[in-house]
C-alpha cells in the first residue's frame, strides 16, 4: 500500500464543520477528565478544546490511517468562554510539514468561531511515520480494563476503559490509545493515555487558580513521555503572576509540561 505523503495535505481546508456545545457532551468531558462538575454548568472547561479540535482532527487522522500518529505538542488560545448551548464552526488545515529521519512533523491549525466571531484557536504538532517493526518493541501486558492503578492522595490516573470513554467524549479515536497491536505497530510497548487527557488535567489545575468561566488565555503543552494506563501521576503547579507552569509526572518521568497564561485576578 502506498502511504499518503503528509505534504500533500498542506493548506487543504477541513471544514468548516458545525458543532453544538451541549450539556451532554460537556458533562461527558468533565466526567471523563475528573474536572469539577459544579463549576462547569454554564460554560465548558478550557480543556474542552480537545473536543472542538477533534471535530476536524478526526478527518485528518482518517486521511493518515495507514500511518502511525503521535501527538507531540499542543497550543491553545482562548478569546472567550466556550458557552454551553453555543453553536460553533470549526475549521482546520495542515499549515506546515517538515521531514526528518523518516518522520513527518505536521502542524495542524484549528479555528473555532461562533456567530459573533473567534472563540479559540489551536495548533497541534503531530509526528507521523510508517509503522515500526514490532520486533524492535518490548511489549508489556495491559492492565485489566477498569484497573486505574490505585492513585493516592493528590494523584490522578486513567484505566483502559477510561481511555475508551475519553475517546468517545472527544472523538479522539487514535488507535494507539485503545488498541494494543496498533500501539506496538507505532513503536510503543502498549496503549498509552491521550496527551490531551493529560493536558486537561494540567489545564484544570491552572483553572482552579482563577475564578469564572474563562480562566485561561493561552497554553503551550508538550507531551514528553508516553503514559501507560493504570499509572498514577501527580499534577504540580507553580504560579508566578498570571503564569502557571504545570507538570504531570511521577518519580520516574515527566509526561507532560505546560506553560499556561491565566486571566488576571
N, C-alpha and C positions, 0 to 999 in steps of 0.2 A: 504494500500500500504506500502510495506517495503521500508524504506529510505536507500539509499546508504550510507555506512559508509565512510566518507571522508578519513579515514586512509587507506582504500583500494586503494586509488589513489596515495599514496606516491611513488615517483621515477618512475611513469609511464609517459614516454615522450609524449608530444603533439607536433606534427610536426616532422621535420621542415616543415612549411608552407611558400610558396613563396608569396612575396608581392612587388608590384612595386609602388614606391613612385612617383605618377604622379602629374602633375599640378592641375588636377581637385580635387583630394582628399585633397591636401594641401590647396587649396583655400576654400574648404568646411570647413575644420577645422578652418582656420583663420577667416572666416566669422562667424561661429557659436560661437567662443570664443571671438570675438571682438579684435583680435590681429591686428597688423599693416600690411596691405596688401602690402604696398610699400617696407617694409623691407624684407619680405619673398618671394623673387622672384626666387632665385637660390637654396635655402635650406628651409627645413621645420623648424618651430619654435621648441624649445626643448619640449614643451608640446605635440607635435605630437606623442611622445612616447606613449600616451594613445591609439592612433590608432594602433600602432605596438603591444602594449600589447594585445589588443583585437583581433588581428589576431589569437592568441591561447587561450586567456582567455575566449572567447566566447564558445569554445569547453568545457572548464571546467564548465562554467555556465550551459551548456546543460546537463552535467552529474549530476549536482546538482539541476535540475529543480524542484524537489519536495521539495526543502528546501528554506528557506529564506537566502539570501546572502547580507551582508552589508560590504562595504569597510572600513577597519579600519585605515590602514596606507599604505604609498607607498614610495619606494625609487627608484631613478633613478641614473644611472651613464652614462655620455656621453663620449665616447672616441674620436669621430669625429663628424663633422656636418652630418645631415641627408639630403643628397643631393637630389634635385628633379630629377626625371627620373633615380633614382638608383634602383637596384634590391636587395631586402633583403630576407634573410631566417630567419624565426622566430621560435624559439623552446621554449617550456615551460614545466615545471613539478612542481608538488607539492613536496616540499622538506621536509616539516615538518607539523605535525598536533598535536595540544595539545587540550585536552578536559577539560572544566571547566564549571560546572553549566549547563550542557546540551547544551553548545555552543562549536563548534569546531573552533579553531583558526588555520587557514590554511595559510601557507606560500607558495606562488606561485612564482617561479623564471622564468625569461624570458631572453633569449639571442638573440640579433639581430646582424646579420653578413651580409656583402656583399662579393663580390668576392676577396676583399683584406684583410678581417679579421673582428674582432669585431668592431661594431659601437656603441652599447649601451647595458646595462643590466638593469634589473628591478627586484624588489621583492615587491609583493603585500601581504598584510595581509588581508584576508577575514574572517569575522565572519559568520559562517554557523550554522543555527539552524532549528529545525522544526518550522512550522507556529505557531504564537502566537494565543491566544484565543481572537478573535475580541471583546469579551465582556469586555476585560481589557483595550481597547483602546478608547480614546475620539477622535472621528473623527472630522475633520474640513472640511468646504466647500472648494472646489477647486476654484481658480480664473478662470476667462474666459481664453480660450486657448491662446490668444495673449496679455493678461494683464501682463505687466512687472513691474508694481508697481511704475512707475514714478521715476526712480532713479535721484537723484540730482547731482550737480557737483562733480566729483571725485568718484561717486558711480557706481556700476555695479549691474545688476540683470538679471534674466532669466525668460521668460514666460514658461508655459506648452508646448506651441508649439515650443519654442526654445529648450526645453529639448528633444523633439522628433527629431528635426533637428540635435542636437548634437549627439544623439544616432545613427542616420543614418550616420553621418560623421565618427564615431569612431567604430561602430558595438557594442557599449555598450548598449545592449537591456535588461539589468536587469529590470524586470517589475516594481520594486519599484519606478522607475523614470518616469513612464508614466501611470501606471495602479493603480487607487485609491484602488481597492479591494486588489491587491497584496501588496500594501504598508501597508494597515491596517492589513493584514494577517501576515506581518513581524513585527507588533507591533508599526507601525508609524501612526500618525494622518492623513496622506495623502501622496501624492507623494513628493519626495524630489529631489533636484538638485544632479547631479552626483558629487561625490567627485573629480573626475579627471577634470571635468569642472572648479571647483574652484581652483584645482591645476594649471590648465592652466592660470587662472588669476594671481596666485602668481608667476608662472614661467615667465610670460610675464613682470610682474613688475620688477623682478630681471634682466631679459634680457635687459631691457631698460637702465640699468646701465653700460652695456658693448657693444662695437661695434661688428660687424662681424656676421658670420653665426653660430658660435659655442661659444656663450657667457657663457655657464654654464658647470661646471664639474660634479656636483652631487647635489642631493636634497633629503631631507627626509621630507615627508609631512604627517601630522597627521590630520585625519578627526575627529573633536572634537564634533560637534553637527550637527544634520540634518538641512539643509537649505531648507525652503519652496520656491516654485516658487513665483515670483512677490514680493520678499522681497529684497529691495535694501540693499547692503552692501558696505563697504569701504575696500580697499586693501592698507594696510600700509606697508612701507618698512623701515627697519633700516639697514644701511650699515656700516660694520666695516671691513676695509681692503678688502679682497676678499670674505667676508661672508655677505650674506643678510638674515635677519630674517624678514619674511613676515607673516602678519596676515590678514585673511578675517573675518571681524567682523561687528557688529553694536552695538547699545547702550545696547542690551540685552545679547549678547552672542558672543563668538569666535567660528567660524565654522571650520576654517582651520588654522593651523600654519605650517610654513615651514622654514627649515634651508637650505640655498642654498649656495653652494660653486661656485664662479664665476671664470672665467678665469682672468688672470692678465691684467691690463690696458696697 
